Amino acid sequence: MSRLIIISNRVSRPSKTGNQGGLAVALSQALRESRGIWVGWSGEVTDNFTGHIGFAEYDGVKTATIDLEEQDVDEYYNGYANKTLWPLFHFRIDLAEYARDFEGGYNRVNKRFAETASPLIEPDDIIWVHDYHMIPLGQMLRDRGLKNRMGFFLHIPWPPTRLLVSLPHHTKLVSSLFAYDVVGFHTEEWLESFRHYVEKEMGGKVDGDFVTVGDRTIQAIACPIGINAQEFADAAVSEAANDMHAQVRASLQDRSLIVGVDRLDYSKGLEERFNGFSRFLKDHPEHHRQVVLTQIAPPSRGEVESYQQIRATLDSLAGRINGEYSDVDWTPIRYVNQGYPRDKLAGIYRAARIGLVTPLRDGMNLVAKEYVAAQDPEDPGVLVLSRFAGAAIQLRDALLINPYSSEEMSDAINRALAMPLDERKRRWRAMMNSVEQQDISWWRQTFTDRLTAAERPEEVADDAATVEPGAGAPAAG
């Protein structure tokens, strides 16, 4: 059996507390089954990069990590990954920063990952590279003579061509994806945007799942990620979840809970969510003192200025809304800047009458699926979901809204609070069926089956996987 080599920006080691995320759990399971290795950044900073690999093994999962220099973190992670690609791929071209140092650091760190991983890879290994931090890694591995089957999965949206062409050297970046054998996206929309770019900017051809530019053909597929639905449903009735559920319900004093759980990020639409809830309080004074919005938003990427700004904005908004509507024994918004273990989160989800998941743009959004899985089948809550989240394609029985419209959000909250039990059950059951059928194991197996079945290159010349800009049509960038 071929080993699976997973390469990602960060490595999630198995935890004795069992608080790994669903993606980490699924990938760890695949690594155990194949005797594979997870390669990535340790999260630590070193004065001078030496290429030293830190090996570890826990619960059958082997990891190999490297430390990066502070300059690497500034240019590769905080810079190109999170100041350039992240905003651009989330349609926020106004926030994207383009700097040669960022791009140089991004390529330098990817080369360091290639140099680290190459000696660990055996000829029959299958390589699975993850996310926007590592787009050019496959090409760099090919440059080192690797002929292995190699796949890439993008966990964030793929932007429309009209936005992507604003990226300097965009064609070079996209061309590097043709070093892989299978490239995966969460939704048909992101896949179609990729195909459109390849056809219009690179003169490529699309034939079903096969995309060809020059002499290189890859499979490009839509493969939506899921969660471990049964595990999360079980977590929602665990002792820790029940204790959290009881604590939350006691604090509410019979009020209805609306919950949002998001990393503190401008793509999550938190400012728009607060404004939508404020509009609801204005439109429906009969619900004053009857509802509480609890927004859990752990800080992230604090070194990036745009993240500092969103935190300051939300602090101000929460204060203003609470100042306008609070009473001596009621505060409408509970704004919490800390995270919780998954079992406690499951208890909070289960206590909530409404799950408010309203990103402005999201590759998938697993919080929406976790909220569904955590519900009591006999008295489920209602999911209010942005139509711009990848999850909206599967969870069509949520109340789908435009998160930019405070009126739509206000109407949806009011409708959810008034929704009769029979309708809540019907909607929940339909969504739960989707969450159970296309779960995390389905996603992992679907992608790796495609990758395993892909033809292994018999011979890869130094430039065989390199697609020259302009192959078939003029290309900018």
Residue, then its C-alpha position, 0 to 999 in steps of 0.5 A: m500500500s502506498r504511503l500518504i504524504i500530507i504537506s500543509n502550512r501547519v501540522s496538527r498533531p493528535s491531541k490527548t484532549g481530543n480537541q483536534g479539528g475535524l480536518a485534522v482528525a480525518l487526515s490523521q486517520a488517513l496517515r495511520e492507515s497508510r503509515g504516512i507522514w505529515v510535513g509542515w511548519s512547526g509554528e516556531v521561529t529560528d534565528n537561522f534556517t538550517g533545514h533541521i527536521g523535527f520528527a515526532e510520532y503520537d497515536g500512530v501519526k508521524t510528523a516532520t516539521i521545520d522552524l522558519e526565520e522571522q523574515d519567512v513568517d513576515e513575508y510568506y505567512n503574514g505577507y503573501a499568504n495573508k495580506t495578498l492571497w487571502p484577501l484576493f481569493h476572498f474577493r477583497i481586492d481592496l485589502a490585498e497588498y502586493a509586494r515583491d518581498f512578499e512574493g519572494g518570501y512565499n517562493r523561498v519558503n515553498k522551496r524550503f518545504a520542497e527541500t525538506a520533504s523531498p528526501l522523505i518521499e519514496p517512489d510509490d508515495i502519494i503526495w497531498v498538498h493543502d491550501y493557498h500557502m503551498i500552491p507552487l510546492g508541487q512544481m518545486l517537487r517536480d523540479r527535484g525529479l519527483k514523479n509521484r502522484m500528487g494532489f492539491f486541495l484549495h480550502i478557500p474560494w477561487p476568485p473570478t478571473r477579473l479579480l485574479v488578473s490583478l495579482p502580479h505574475h498570476t499566470k505563473l502561480v496558476s501554471s504551477l498547479f499543473a504540476y499536480d495530477v488532481v486539483g480539488f475545490h469545495t464547490e462547482e463555483w470555485l471550480e468553474s472560476f478556475r476553468h474560466y481563468v485557464e481557458k481565457e488567460m492560458g488558452g487551455k481546454v476543458d473536457g469534463d474533469f480534465v483540464t489541459v494547457g500545453d502538453r499537461t493535463i490534470q483533473a480538476i474536481a469539486c469535492p466539498i469537505g465535511i465534518n465527522a457528523q456522528e462524532f460531533a453529534d455524540a460530542a453534543v451530548s457528552e458530559a462536557a457539552n451538557d455542562m456547558h449547555a446547562q451553564v448557557r441556558a441558566s445564564l439566559q433566563d429563558r431567553s432565546l440564544i443566537v450564536g455565531v462562532d467565527r475566527l476574527d476575520y473580515s471575510k466572516g461578515l462580523e461587522e455586517r452581522f452585528n449591524g443586521f442584529s441591530r436592525f432586528l432589534k430596531d425592527h422588532p421591539e417585541h423581542h427586546r429582552q427575549v434574545v441574546l446574540t453570543q458571538i464567539a470570535p477568537p483573535s487571529r493574525g494579530e500582526v496584520e493591520s486589517y485584523q487589528q482594524i476589524r477587532a477595533t470595529l467590532d469592539s466599538l459596534a458591540g459597545r454601541i449596540n449594547g449601549e443603545y438597547s441594554d437594560v439593567d438585567w439584559t445585554p443583547i450582545r455577548y462578544v467573546n474573544q476566546g475559543y472553546p474546545r469542540d465538546k463545549l462548543a457543541g453544547i453551546y450550539r445545542a443551546a442555541r435557537i439560531g445559528l447565525v453563519t453569515p460570511l461575506r465569502d467562505g470556501m466552505n464553512l464547517v461551523a454551519k455543519e457543526y451547528v446542524a450536527a449538534q442539534d437535538p433532533e426533537d427540538p432543533g434550532v434554525l440555521v441562518l446561512s450566507r448564500f456566499a458560503g460554500a456550505a450553502i450549496q449543500l445546506r439548502d434548507a437553511l434560511l439563506i440570506n445576503p449578509y450585506s443586507s441588514e434587512e434580510m438578516s433581520d427578517a431571517i432572525n424573526r422568521a427563525l424565532a417564529m418557525p414552528l417545530d414541524e418545519r424546524k424538524r423538516r429543515w434540520r433532517a434534510m440538512m443533517n442527511s447531507v452532513e452525514q452523507q458527505d462527511i469528512s471521511w467521504w471527502r477524504q476518500t473521494f479525493t484520495d481515490r481520484l489521486t490513487a487512480a491517477e496515472r503515475p507519470e512514467e517520466v517527468a522532464d525538468d520542465a514537463a510540468t511547467v506550463e509556459p504563460g501564453a501557451g495557446a493564448p496571450a496571457a497577462g501577468 
